[in-house]
Amino acid sequence: MWHKQSYSIPYLPHEAFSGISHLPGAILLETQLPDTENRYSYLAHEPETVFEADVIDTSFGTFNRFLETYLPTHFIAGYNGNHLQS
């Protein structure tokens, strides 16, 4: 069984990410909350699995079933990449 771990580091998120940005699947996710007490950054790399879905064709129920299946045993990080398409 794996355990989620949290660390506080004395760097800005982009500085910390620069050390792992070259690794496969490296990702930096940051919250968008405006206050410093609730600002979190997540760094990850080398994912076990990469899931892709067409957001328009994926129903809310399907997405919830996905989360219910994988959240108990996996750390899930992701982003909506529709703004990345050219």
C-alpha positions in Angstrom: 0.0 0.0 0.0 1.4 3.4 -0.9 1.0 6.6 1.1 0.6 10.1 0.0 3.4 12.3 1.3 3.4 16.1 1.7 6.5 18.2 1.9 7.1 21.9 2.4 10.1 23.2 0.4 11.7 26.6 0.5 11.5 27.1 -3.2 9.1 28.6 -5.6 7.1 25.9 -7.4 8.7 26.6 -10.8 12.2 26.4 -9.3 11.4 23.0 -7.7 9.9 21.7 -11.0 12.9 22.7 -13.0 14.8 19.9 -11.2 12.4 17.2 -12.5 11.0 18.8 -15.7 13.2 16.6 -17.9 11.7 13.3 -16.4 9.1 11.3 -18.3 5.5 12.5 -17.5 6.7 15.4 -15.4 3.8 17.7 -14.4 3.4 20.8 -12.2 -0.1 21.6 -11.1 -0.9 24.6 -9.0 -4.1 25.7 -7.2 -5.7 28.9 -8.3 -6.8 30.1 -4.9 -5.7 33.7 -4.3 -4.6 33.5 -0.6 -1.2 32.0 0.5 -2.8 29.8 3.2 -4.6 27.7 0.6 -2.1 27.6 -2.2 -0.7 24.2 -3.1 1.6 23.0 -5.8 1.8 19.4 -6.9 4.9 17.9 -8.6 4.8 14.4 -10.2 6.7 12.4 -12.7 6.9 8.9 -14.2 3.2 8.1 -14.1 2.2 4.4 -13.9 -0.6 5.0 -16.4 -1.8 7.9 -18.5 -5.5 8.2 -19.2 -6.9 10.3 -21.9 -10.5 11.2 -22.6 -12.5 13.5 -24.8 -14.1 15.8 -22.3 -17.0 16.6 -24.6 -17.8 12.9 -25.0 -17.2 11.9 -21.4 -20.3 12.0 -19.2 -20.2 13.1 -15.6 -21.2 9.6 -14.4 -18.4 8.0 -16.4 -15.8 10.4 -14.9 -17.1 9.8 -11.4 -16.9 6.0 -11.9 -13.3 6.5 -13.0 -12.5 8.4 -9.9 -14.3 5.9 -7.6 -12.2 3.1 -9.2 -8.8 4.7 -9.0 -8.7 7.2 -6.2 -8.6 4.6 -3.4 -5.3 3.2 -4.7 -3.8 5.8 -6.9 -2.7 9.5 -6.7 -4.5 11.1 -9.7 -3.1 14.3 -11.2 -4.2 15.9 -14.4 -5.4 18.8 -16.3 -7.8 19.8 -19.0 -5.8 20.1 -22.1 -8.3 21.7 -24.4 -6.5 25.0 -24.4 -3.3 23.2 -25.6 -4.8 22.3 -29.0 -3.8 24.4 -32.0 
